[in-house]
Amino acid sequence: MHKIQYQSHSNAFPGDMSNVVVVLDNGGGLIKAGLGGERDPSTVLPNCLLRPLSSKKWLHPSPTIAASSEDPLDLTSAAVRRPLDRGYLINPDLQRDIWAHLFNSLLHISPSQSSLLLTEPLFALPSIQRATDELVFEDFNFSALYVADSPSLAHIYETSRRHVVSRGAAQCSLVVDCGFSFTHAAPVFQNFTLNYAVKRIDLGGKALTNYLKELVSYRSVNVMDETFLMDDVKEKLCFVSLDVARDLGVARKPGKKNLLRCTYVLPDGVTHTKGFVKDPDQAQRYLSLTDGALTSNLGAKVDMDHIEVTEKPEDRKRIDLTKNEFDLTNERFLVPEMLFHPADLGMNQAGLAECIVRAVNSCHPHLHPILYESIILTGGSTLFPRFAERLEKELRPLVPDDYQVKITTQENPILGVWRGGSLLASSPDFEAMCVTKSEYEELGSARCRRRFFH
């Protein structure tokens, strides 16, 4: 595989725009968009429209590259409309509106003089593919299109970063993509995703946020309408537990002895329109402890049943509903725990480690050792602290002893797929891989799609 380098497109503007490739990682939660050859996208913004309580109109959200605290909108109880559901396009009209704002107001590009590299979820139905092609060629008049899936682009980016690497690992990896809508374990061979071996869990960042909403609403204060607020709580305070039984014991300790307890302050709409962690140092103290320190802090073996009975009524008395804040304890690790044990919530699905094993076992036996030592984590849900460590701990007993397990977390799991697309778009072969507008008009969507090997 030839090594792909980033190229600058500074010479492409404002004269000849025929070489401009727009790279669009069109996720269910965030759109990452920019020009091929650049290292980072020009803009990252939520793939939705918002209607704050203060507005009668649906508004475009601000790009999220800047800190969220700089967003002038008060998003308390804001209504949300998304063009994608469970990862798939269900509202092309809404997506057209969002893309038009993106291309005209943020990227300032002319689609008719540009090619488009677009990510699409694995296993999209033909009707969804047709709707996407109509958006690209008929509504926006792009001159050419290439459709890629996230795992292959994540693989391209990671292999470009490896300097000294075995030939097998450079050609082959297992990409674990934990995104907004779902999680995929996808083997990639020579830059192509092996669709027959892909395994999926119907859990992603959206489901985790919804679960956190339910836990907090049941125990403290009703936050069922606070999507953006609870996203912030999840991203700042949740982590993956390395020992759930032990951490449940820590979470049950009363008062200041509870190392997990931390407080999140809700916006009041007057002094602050954003929520924030009351004491960030307190929120981090548990994660800074070693296993030995945790064990000594927990002390003797805890009588779980006794604590369960005696502490719950006290907890309810302590909750002060007049306060504009709430405490989190075991919610911090029970929410990401869903990815590893969906069955605990009544979902009849395998956890992440078993999902990976099933994906590997669906491939040729010669690939098994290479896949296990080339696991790549991408997607925003892999950003939880200790995610990779816990995954390796769960995976190791399921993998043959003579195989190595090596897990790589992307440098930036949110931007990794886009960066792979940027590399691909700047490669010399890219133009030949695209379907042009004239080919689409002559052959139609279905025949053009065969070129993408889906």
TORVEX-660414 format. One line per 5 residues: number of its first residue (from 0); their letters; for each residue x, y, z of C-alpha. Coordinates in pm, 1 decimal. Layout:
BEGIN
NUM	A	X Y Z | ...
This chain:
BEGIN
0	MHKIQ	0.0 0.0 0.0 | 148.5 334.0 -97.3 | 189.1 585.4 180.7 | -49.9 877.8 155.0 | 63.0 1223.7 261.9
5	YQSHS	-139.2 1530.4 347.4 | -128.8 1791.5 73.6 | -210.7 2158.5 94.7 | -494.6 2288.3 -120.0 | -392.2 2648.7 -77.8
10	NAFPG	-327.4 2668.0 -454.5 | -676.3 2545.5 -536.4 | -841.5 2875.5 -439.5 | -966.4 3098.2 -582.6 | -871.2 2998.4 -937.4
15	DMSNV	-918.6 2642.2 -1052.9 | -1165.2 2477.9 -814.3 | -1199.6 2154.1 -1009.5 | -947.8 1981.3 -783.3 | -1124.5 2069.7 -458.1
20	VVVLD	-1248.9 1764.7 -268.3 | -1493.2 1824.1 16.0 | -1455.8 1553.5 283.9 | -1778.1 1505.6 480.7 | -1792.9 1263.1 773.6
25	NGGGL	-2169.7 1278.7 813.1 | -2224.4 1127.3 1157.5 | -2551.5 1087.7 1344.8 | -2424.4 1319.8 1618.6 | -2160.5 1541.0 1457.1
30	IKAGL	-2072.6 1645.3 1102.7 | -1699.0 1679.2 1041.0 | -1635.8 1873.0 720.7 | -1336.1 2020.6 542.7 | -1113.3 1999.1 237.0
35	GGERD	-916.8 1692.2 132.2 | -545.6 1714.0 206.0 | -588.1 1916.2 524.9 | -500.5 1759.9 861.3 | -811.9 1876.9 1046.2
40	PSTVL	-1165.9 1954.7 931.9 | -1261.9 2317.8 879.1 | -1568.9 2278.0 1097.2 | -1735.4 2031.5 1332.5 | -2101.2 2087.1 1409.2
45	PNCLL	-2399.1 1890.0 1544.2 | -2597.7 1718.9 1267.7 | -2931.7 1862.2 1375.9 | -3152.8 2168.5 1403.4 | -3236.4 2321.4 1741.7
50	RPLSS	-3526.6 2516.4 1878.6 | -3439.2 2679.4 2212.8 | -3722.2 2786.5 2440.7 | -3642.2 3147.4 2352.2 | -3694.2 3092.2 1978.4
55	KKWLH	-3993.6 3018.7 1756.6 | -3769.6 2906.7 1469.7 | -3549.1 2604.4 1417.5 | -3186.8 2718.4 1430.0 | -2854.9 2581.3 1307.3
60	PSPTI	-2621.7 2496.3 1597.9 | -2283.9 2664.2 1629.2 | -1970.7 2473.1 1524.2 | -1824.8 2281.2 1818.6 | -1453.1 2331.9 1748.9
65	AASSE	-1472.7 2628.9 1985.6 | -1549.6 2552.3 2349.5 | -1918.8 2486.0 2406.1 | -1924.5 2762.1 2667.2 | -1884.8 3018.3 2387.3
70	DPLDL	-2214.0 2916.5 2224.4 | -2443.3 3218.4 2271.9 | -2757.4 3003.4 2264.2 | -2919.5 2886.0 2585.1 | -2991.6 2521.6 2500.3
75	TSAAV	-3185.5 2445.3 2819.2 | -3477.1 2218.4 2721.1 | -3409.3 2288.2 2351.5 | -3600.1 2071.5 2104.2 | -3387.0 1875.8 1855.1
80	RRPLD	-3452.5 1746.1 1502.9 | -3203.6 1505.1 1347.5 | -3193.3 1387.5 982.4 | -3038.9 1053.1 1083.1 | -3198.0 791.4 1305.4
85	RGYLI	-3005.2 485.7 1425.5 | -2731.7 609.2 1194.7 | -2935.8 606.5 873.3 | -3079.0 895.5 672.4 | -3454.7 925.6 735.3
90	NPDLQ	-3514.9 1292.0 651.9 | -3335.7 1402.8 332.1 | -3508.5 1745.2 337.0 | -3366.6 1821.5 680.0 | -3021.4 1696.2 574.6
95	RDIWA	-3039.2 1920.9 266.1 | -3107.5 2221.3 490.2 | -2812.6 2140.0 718.1 | -2574.3 2076.1 427.0 | -2679.5 2398.3 251.3
100	HLFNS	-2592.0 2593.7 565.9 | -2263.8 2402.2 593.8 | -2150.5 2452.8 233.4 | -2261.9 2815.5 197.7 | -2203.2 2970.3 539.7
105	LLHIS	-1920.6 2764.4 690.1 | -1711.9 2604.6 412.0 | -1782.4 2868.2 142.4 | -1746.8 2617.8 -141.8 | -1920.8 2579.6 -475.0
110	PSQSS	-2049.6 2218.4 -495.7 | -2073.5 2223.8 -875.8 | -1696.1 2282.0 -892.2 | -1610.6 2028.6 -621.6 | -1596.7 1654.1 -564.6
115	LLLTE	-1742.0 1500.0 -248.1 | -1604.7 1222.1 -30.1 | -1894.0 1117.4 194.4 | -1911.0 864.0 477.3 | -2213.2 638.0 492.6
120	PLFAL	-2300.1 376.5 756.8 | -2243.8 12.4 672.8 | -2543.3 -176.6 531.4 | -2743.8 128.9 422.1 | -3055.4 21.8 230.7
125	PSIQR	-3068.4 92.5 -145.9 | -3350.7 342.3 -91.0 | -3129.9 538.6 152.5 | -2838.0 524.2 -92.6 | -3063.4 660.7 -369.0
130	ATDEL	-3181.1 945.1 -145.9 | -2818.0 1030.4 -63.6 | -2716.5 1027.2 -431.2 | -3008.2 1254.8 -520.3 | -2898.8 1501.6 -252.5
135	VFEDF	-2540.2 1502.2 -379.7 | -2598.6 1515.6 -754.5 | -2945.6 1665.6 -804.0 | -2982.2 1908.0 -512.5 | -2621.2 2023.5 -474.9
140	NFSAL	-2480.2 1936.7 -820.3 | -2144.8 1802.5 -701.2 | -1923.2 1709.5 -995.4 | -1819.3 1371.3 -849.2 | -1887.1 1147.9 -547.8
145	YVADS	-1704.0 880.5 -354.1 | -1882.4 702.0 -71.4 | -1672.4 539.2 202.9 | -1747.6 366.9 531.8 | -1597.1 477.2 862.6
150	PSLAH	-1389.5 163.2 943.2 | -1192.7 173.2 616.5 | -1109.0 542.6 663.1 | -1002.6 490.5 1025.1 | -777.0 206.0 903.1
155	IYETS	-623.8 426.9 629.8 | -539.9 698.8 880.5 | -385.2 465.0 1138.1 | -171.9 275.3 885.1 | -41.3 607.2 751.6
160	RRHVV	82.2 690.2 1102.8 | 269.6 362.3 1158.9 | 631.9 393.4 1057.4 | 785.7 52.0 1124.0 | 514.8 -206.8 1094.3
165	SRGAA	469.6 -562.5 971.6 | 325.4 -606.3 624.3 | 24.6 -794.0 766.3 | -67.2 -526.3 1020.5 | -39.8 -254.4 757.2
170	QCSLV	-291.7 -435.1 538.4 | -528.6 -557.6 805.6 | -691.6 -424.1 1122.1 | -1006.8 -458.6 1327.4 | -1180.4 -123.1 1369.8
175	VDCGF	-1411.4 -80.1 1668.2 | -1628.6 219.9 1585.1 | -1832.4 338.1 1886.0 | -2031.2 626.3 1746.6 | -2349.0 818.6 1821.5
180	SFTHA	-2600.4 562.1 1698.7 | -2435.2 221.3 1717.1 | -2111.4 29.1 1763.3 | -1942.3 -179.3 1492.0 | -1658.1 -428.7 1511.4
185	APVFQ	-1536.8 -427.5 1150.7 | -1238.5 -617.1 1005.9 | -1062.0 -416.8 732.9 | -834.7 -584.0 475.8 | -632.8 -381.2 225.5
190	NFTLN	-847.7 -71.2 289.4 | -1176.5 -256.2 230.9 | -1417.5 -343.8 509.3 | -1507.6 -713.2 512.6 | -1885.0 -667.8 531.0
195	YAVKR	-1956.8 -1036.9 589.7 | -1760.0 -1028.1 915.4 | -1891.3 -699.2 1060.9 | -2074.7 -729.8 1394.2 | -2296.2 -457.7 1537.7
200	IDLGG	-2428.6 -352.8 1878.6 | -2731.7 -122.7 1874.6 | -2575.7 106.1 2133.5 | -2393.3 433.7 2094.9 | -2349.8 773.4 2252.8
205	KALTN	-2717.9 864.8 2213.7 | -2836.3 558.5 2408.5 | -2578.8 621.3 2682.4 | -2697.5 981.3 2723.6 | -3059.9 864.3 2738.6
210	YLKEL	-2973.6 610.0 3008.3 | -2796.0 878.5 3210.9 | -3104.5 1100.5 3176.7 | -3321.0 822.0 3320.4 | -3088.0 753.3 3614.3
215	VSYRS	-3058.0 1119.1 3712.8 | -3430.3 1187.3 3661.9 | -3523.0 891.5 3883.7 | -3282.0 979.6 4164.7 | -3250.0 1358.7 4163.9
220	VNVMD	-3412.2 1602.4 3922.4 | -3605.4 1565.4 3596.1 | -3359.7 1611.0 3307.6 | -3540.4 1404.8 3042.2 | -3559.7 1707.3 2808.4
225	ETFLM	-3199.1 1816.9 2862.8 | -3018.6 1638.1 2577.6 | -2723.4 1875.4 2540.1 | -2683.5 1925.1 2912.5 | -2667.1 1551.0 2982.7
230	DDVKE	-2425.9 1501.6 2691.7 | -2198.0 1743.8 2874.4 | -2241.7 1556.6 3205.4 | -2160.0 1226.3 3035.8 | -1850.0 1358.5 2860.2
235	KLCFV	-1708.3 1530.5 3168.1 | -1788.6 1283.7 3446.4 | -1846.3 929.1 3317.8 | -1568.6 668.0 3298.7 | -1530.2 295.0 3242.0
240	SLDVA	-1491.8 82.0 3553.3 | -1212.2 -176.9 3569.8 | -1384.1 -357.6 3860.4 | -1759.1 -297.6 3880.8 | -1815.0 -482.8 4210.0
245	RDLGV	-1539.7 -283.3 4380.6 | -1661.4 47.7 4241.2 | -2017.3 -22.7 4353.5 | -1873.2 -61.4 4704.6 | -1691.4 271.3 4673.4
250	ARKPG	-2011.1 438.8 4547.5 | -2204.8 324.5 4855.7 | -1974.3 489.4 5106.8 | -2143.6 780.9 5284.1 | -2043.9 1148.1 5273.2
255	KKNLL	-1685.0 1252.7 5206.7 | -1563.6 891.8 5210.7 | -1738.0 843.2 4877.6 | -1459.4 911.9 4626.9 | -1700.7 889.5 4334.4
260	RCTYV	-1941.9 1156.9 4447.1 | -1930.5 1477.9 4245.3 | -2172.5 1761.4 4185.0 | -2298.6 1907.6 3858.0 | -2454.0 2253.4 3864.8
265	LPDGV	-2750.2 2313.3 3633.6 | -2785.7 2637.8 3437.7 | -3010.3 2895.0 3605.3 | -3067.1 3105.1 3293.4 | -2948.1 3421.1 3471.0
270	THTKG	-2588.2 3401.4 3593.5 | -2495.1 3108.2 3367.1 | -2667.4 2940.5 3072.5 | -2437.0 2635.9 3071.2 | -2405.7 2358.9 3326.3
275	FVKDP	-2069.5 2291.9 3488.5 | -1891.5 2056.8 3728.5 | -1891.4 2216.6 4073.5 | -1548.1 2092.3 4180.7 | -1344.2 1947.9 3889.0
280	DQAQR	-1063.5 1834.1 4122.0 | -1309.6 1637.5 4332.8 | -1450.0 1475.4 4017.4 | -1100.5 1359.1 3915.0 | -975.9 1226.3 4249.5
285	YLSLT	-1111.0 873.0 4203.0 | -952.0 834.8 3859.1 | -615.8 950.6 3996.1 | -596.0 668.5 4252.0 | -408.3 342.1 4190.5
290	DGALT	-574.4 4.2 4239.0 | -385.5 -44.5 4565.9 | -508.3 285.5 4706.4 | -864.3 199.9 4605.4 | -852.2 -135.6 4777.4
295	SNLGA	-725.4 16.2 5101.8 | -988.7 290.6 5079.3 | -1264.2 35.5 5041.7 | -1131.4 -148.6 5345.7 | -1278.6 -479.5 5454.5
300	KVDMD	-1526.6 -667.0 5238.4 | -1849.8 -470.6 5213.2 | -2182.8 -622.2 5312.6 | -2361.9 -506.0 4998.6 | -2712.8 -612.5 5102.3
305	HIEVT	-2689.9 -434.4 5438.3 | -2574.1 -109.2 5280.9 | -2837.8 -129.8 5010.2 | -3118.9 -146.3 5267.2 | -2992.8 117.7 5510.2
310	EKPED	-2865.5 382.0 5270.4 | -3138.8 429.2 5013.5 | -3394.9 605.5 5243.0 | -3117.5 835.4 5370.3 | -3022.4 923.0 5016.4
315	RKRID	-3378.7 1025.1 4939.6 | -3393.8 1249.8 5247.6 | -3066.5 1420.0 5149.3 | -3190.2 1524.2 4803.7 | -3284.0 1891.7 4810.1
320	LTKNE	-3505.0 1965.9 4510.2 | -3471.5 2342.6 4564.4 | -3103.6 2323.5 4474.8 | -2997.8 2385.6 4117.6 | -2756.2 2092.8 4117.4
325	FDLTN	-2736.6 1715.5 4150.8 | -2483.2 1458.4 4267.8 | -2351.9 1162.5 4069.8 | -2198.6 848.6 4219.4 | -2234.8 505.8 4056.4
330	ERFLV	-2404.9 658.9 3749.9 | -2057.4 767.8 3642.6 | -1953.3 413.2 3553.7 | -2289.7 236.3 3515.1 | -2366.4 432.9 3196.7
335	PEMLF	-2057.1 327.3 2990.7 | -2096.7 -23.5 3138.5 | -2384.8 -70.9 2892.8 | -2135.5 -116.0 2608.7 | -1969.9 -409.4 2783.1
340	HPADL	-2285.1 -575.0 2921.5 | -2599.2 -473.9 2728.2 | -2778.9 -775.1 2879.4 | -2783.8 -598.0 3217.1 | -3038.0 -360.0 3065.0
345	GMNQA	-3243.5 -637.2 2912.7 | -3092.3 -604.8 2564.2 | -3048.0 -939.1 2393.9 | -2708.2 -846.6 2248.8 | -2347.3 -945.7 2307.0
350	GLAEC	-2109.6 -709.0 2484.3 | -1823.6 -536.3 2306.2 | -1556.2 -800.5 2376.7 | -1774.1 -1087.5 2254.2 | -1875.1 -878.8 1951.9
355	IVRAV	-1507.3 -839.7 1858.0 | -1440.9 -1213.0 1896.0 | -1736.6 -1297.9 1672.4 | -1614.0 -1051.3 1407.3 | -1263.5 -1202.6 1410.2
360	NSCHP	-1396.8 -1559.3 1400.1 | -1596.1 -1471.8 1087.8 | -1268.0 -1408.5 902.3 | -1013.4 -1654.2 762.4 | -808.4 -1817.8 1044.5
365	HLHPI	-484.7 -1674.4 898.6 | -614.3 -1326.2 978.4 | -704.4 -1392.2 1343.8 | -367.3 -1316.5 1508.2 | -316.8 -1004.3 1292.8
370	LYESI	-663.2 -869.5 1374.0 | -622.2 -916.3 1749.9 | -294.7 -724.2 1751.6 | -433.8 -446.5 1529.2 | -750.9 -331.6 1708.1
375	ILTGG	-826.4 37.2 1643.5 | -1073.7 229.6 1859.4 | -1257.0 519.7 1694.4 | -1572.1 719.7 1760.9 | -1660.2 958.1 2042.2
380	STLFP	-1779.9 686.5 2281.4 | -1425.3 547.6 2307.2 | -1317.0 869.4 2483.2 | -1432.6 747.7 2825.9 | -1131.7 716.0 3060.1
385	RFAER	-1004.1 354.2 3090.9 | -1207.3 235.7 2789.6 | -915.9 58.1 2616.8 | -786.6 -86.9 2943.8 | -1123.9 -239.6 3028.4
390	LEKEL	-1171.7 -373.3 2675.6 | -834.6 -549.8 2688.5 | -922.7 -694.4 3029.7 | -1251.6 -834.1 2892.7 | -1097.5 -953.1 2567.0
395	RPLVP	-790.0 -1132.7 2698.1 | -973.9 -1439.4 2845.1 | -1167.7 -1485.1 2519.0 | -860.6 -1482.3 2291.6 | -621.4 -1780.3 2249.3
400	DDYQV	-318.4 -1749.5 2478.6 | -67.7 -1750.6 2193.6 | -227.6 -1443.2 2030.9 | -129.1 -1091.6 2127.9 | -400.7 -836.7 2201.0
405	KITTQ	-300.3 -483.7 2109.1 | -552.5 -199.2 2122.1 | -480.8 142.2 1970.1 | -696.9 442.0 2060.5 | -693.3 701.5 1785.8
410	ENPIL	-515.6 1027.4 1853.2 | -853.9 1197.8 1821.6 | -1130.6 935.3 1794.2 | -1383.6 1196.5 1677.8 | -1166.5 1323.6 1390.3
415	GVWRG	-985.4 999.5 1297.7 | -1234.2 892.4 1029.3 | -1234.4 1240.2 873.1 | -853.7 1244.6 863.6 | -855.8 908.9 683.8
420	GSLLA	-1096.8 1057.1 430.3 | -870.6 1359.6 388.9 | -575.2 1132.9 313.2 | -775.5 929.4 63.9 | -906.5 1242.9 -107.4
425	SSPDF	-551.7 1370.8 -160.2 | -420.9 1042.1 -307.2 | -343.7 1023.0 -680.3 | -598.1 740.3 -728.4 | -893.7 926.6 -583.1
430	EAMCV	-1029.4 1082.0 -902.3 | -1054.0 742.1 -1072.6 | -1245.6 600.3 -774.5 | -1524.9 858.9 -796.7 | -1856.6 843.8 -978.1
435	TKSEY	-1910.5 1158.9 -1185.2 | -2237.1 1345.3 -1223.0 | -2260.7 1247.5 -1591.6 | -2214.2 877.6 -1501.7 | -2486.3 907.3 -1238.5
440	EELGS	-2723.9 1067.8 -1488.9 | -2649.7 800.1 -1749.2 | -2640.7 485.9 -1532.8 | -2845.2 569.0 -1223.6 | -2769.4 524.1 -857.0
445	ARCRR	-2768.3 143.3 -827.9 | -2510.2 79.2 -1101.9 | -2285.5 361.1 -986.5 | -2284.5 224.1 -632.8 | -2115.3 -98.4 -747.2
450	RFFH	-1794.2 98.9 -788.5 | -1773.4 150.3 -411.2 | -1757.5 -226.6 -339.4 | -2046.4 -212.8 -92.5
